[in-house]
Amino acid sequence: MKILYTDASFSPQDNERHGENIVRGKIAVWWEGGHRIDKVAIGRVDGLRQYNNVLELTAIARAIEIACEDVEKADSLRIYTDSKTTVIWASSGKIKSGVRTLAHENALE
């Protein structure tokens, strides 16, 4: 079994200050023997307040990609995150229709 730990962050204040139509953040994935921290950007969506959750979901997707790229494939994965909302989204593959946006759909892909 391969164990990975994920996290994400972004600063609403920094993103507002730049006035761009995107939200910038960072995602991190740690595993035994390595880690990866990536800068990411997602499109701004009017009314969306869950950018950190979308970035957390992106971090989980990145953890799965990293595990698949590994030369020694694991028979199973265990991924840890501190976002309960993201765990629900990732395990069900669904997001409530009232809050679902294109940003969410892209993160689920």
N, C-alpha and C positions, 0 to 999 in steps of 0.2 A: 504494500500500500504506500502511495506517495501522499504526503501531507503538505499542503500549501496554506499560507496565511495571506490574506488580502486586506487592503485598506485603500481609501481614497480621500481626497480633500480638495477644497476650493475655497476661495475667499470671495463672498458676495461683494464686499466693499471694493476689492481690487477690480473685479469684473465690472462693476458699475462705473468706476472711475475711468476705465478705458473706453467705455461707450461703444464697444464693438457688438456685433450681432451674434457673437459666439460667447460661450462660457469656457474659460480655461481652468484646468485643474491638474492634479497629479494622481496617478494610481500606483500602488506598490504591491508587489508579490514577493513573498519570501518562501524559500524551501530549504531543506537541508543541503548545504553546499552552494547556495546562491541566492541572489535576489535581483529584482529588476524594478526600477522606478521610471515611469514614463510620464511625460507631459502629454496631456490630451486636450482636445477641444471638441465641444458639441454645440450644435446650433441653439441659439436662444429661442425659447418658445414663450409667447405671451401668456402670462398667468401661471406658468410652471414654477413651483417652489421646491421641487424635489431633485434639484441638480445633483446634490451629493449622493442621493440614492441611485441615480442613473450612473454616476461615476463609479459607485460601489459595484453595481451590476457589471459595468465594463471591466472592472478589476477581476471579477470572478471569471468572466469570459476570457480574459488574458491569461489567467492561471490555467485554465483548461488548454488554451493554445500552447502554453509553455510545456505543460505535461505531455501533450501530443508530439511536440518537437523533440522531446528527450529521446536519446538513442536507446536507453533502457526503458521500455514502456512498462508502466505500472499496471498491475491487474485491477487496481481500483484507486480512486482518488478520495481524499478527504480535504475539503476546503473550508477554512475558517474565516469568518468575517464578523465585524461588530455591528452589522446592519440587519436587524430582524426583518425589515421591509424587503430588503434585497434577497434574503433567504427565501421568503415567500414567493417573490417574483421568479427567482431562479428555479425553485423546485416545482412550481406549478406551470411555469412557462407563460403565465398570464399576468396582466395588470388590469385593475378595475377600469372599465371603459370610461368612467367619469374623469379619470386622471391620465389615461393613456394618451401619449402624444407620439409624434414621429421620433423624437429623441429616445423614448422608451423602446419603441419597436426596433430601432437600429441597435440599441444595446442588447436586446434579446437575441438578435441574429447570431 
